[in-house]
Amino acid sequence: MRHRQSGRRFDMPTAQRMAMFRNITTAVLEHGGVLTTEARAKESRGFVERMVTLGKRGSLHARRQALAFVYDPKVVAALFDEIAPRYAERPGGYTRVVKLARRAGDGAKLARLELV
């Protein structure tokens, strides 16, 4: 039983799951949004929010923490220089999950994870 266990496992090992979250986070920060399943969007939301918070902090340590998670250094530079200043006055809630239609192939619920 999984009493008090938070988070979805997506039927994959932890390293693979974290790589998926890192890919989704990098894509959202690079393109402003990404189309994925609703469950993946909801789970990835926290990682994107954490990266924007690091960008708002703006210190060298925060930049290195973001570089350790996000795959593309150019995306981290854009995060600290362009994305984070937009949310300087906002106390949180940098992302939204927009629910879309079901996927044609398998009927999975689709959603778009995007920056507000």
Beta strands, then each sheet from edge to edge (+ up, - down):
strand 1: 33-37
strand 2: 95-102
strand 3: 109-115
sheet 1: 1+ 3- 2+
end
